[in-house]
Amino acid sequence: MPDRSVTSGGLLAGKHGLIMGVANERSLAWGIARIAAAQGARLALSYPNEAVGRRVRGLAKELGNVELLACDVSSDEDLDRMATDLPKIWPGQSIDFVVHAISYSDKNELTGPYVQTSRRNFATALDVSCYSFTAVAQRVAPLMRNGGSLLTLTYFGSERVVPNYNVMGVAKAALEASVRYLAVDLGRHNIRVNAISAGPIKTLASSGVSGMRHLVKWAEANAPLKRNTTIDDVGRAALSLISDLGQGITGEIMHVDNGYNIVGMVAIDEALRSAPVLLELGQQLARQRDAAASAVVNDETAIAPQDDKLDPSLGDGRH
């Protein structure tokens, strides 16, 4: 459970914040929302459609007095409406923080080689996973009259090649660059912009990445702290960035992955335990290569965009 004893009033007492990307109780955004509420924040949660909205309403009851806003970040009209509605739900109040935990890719393109990425999915993934953060910043920055914090979520696949992460790695790399540019643009208004790069976590969104369970096992075996990242780990790190504790931090990508990002090779004492994971992952990748080769023979190398898209709300930095 979130720590309610840091200060008598909470680190976010009297502050107002918007959290975008809660999908269910396993979402990274939910981990952040729970801790923010426990530390005294007044929250608004956004959702992209009614199906997700029903789940968010159920979760919101656990947080007490929470506002709910419908917003599909791929729609400028929805974003404009959200920016208009926020001052109405908290009249006279400045927005203090916004958490952006949204990303998207066609799940059929989160398997096999990156080179087969379609133009359609590339454009959509970059729009929803990267540009939407800038679009949100454009609209909420004017509402942060006292300054504030913008926070988004990313993943190590932006820095290193991760099997099957594919276009999401490219989108997250662009998102991280956006963090730096936005930090410079908005710093004069005392608005800080940062990202959390969380270790692999089993979420609804991450299930769209082929082989995710292998990534989770591998990270646990080889991270210095020998454990997996949790949504509460991410929530506590987020608290440090969206509260006054983070007043001197902007333009940063904070790794919350039990130290996995510093490791340069397999931990020697974990080599034997890691071998079965590598073998299973290798067999999966071999099957994918065989399937791709077969597609080439049949002159069908490009993976066509599918209609059964992952929900854009399921980003959590996990896609």
KAKA-V753453 format. One record per helix or strand. SS is the DSSP state (alpha for helix, beta for strand). FROM is the first residue (numbers start at 1). TO is the last residue. If there is no record, write none. Layout:
ss:from:to
SS:FROM:TO
SS:FROM:TO
This chain:
ss:from:to
beta:16:20
alpha:28:38
beta:42:47
alpha:50:63
beta:66:70
alpha:76:89
beta:97:100
alpha:107:109
alpha:114:116
alpha:119:143
beta:148:154
alpha:156:158
alpha:167:187
beta:191:198
alpha:206:208
alpha:212:222
alpha:231:242
alpha:244:246
beta:253:256
alpha:260:262
alpha:268:297
alpha:312:314
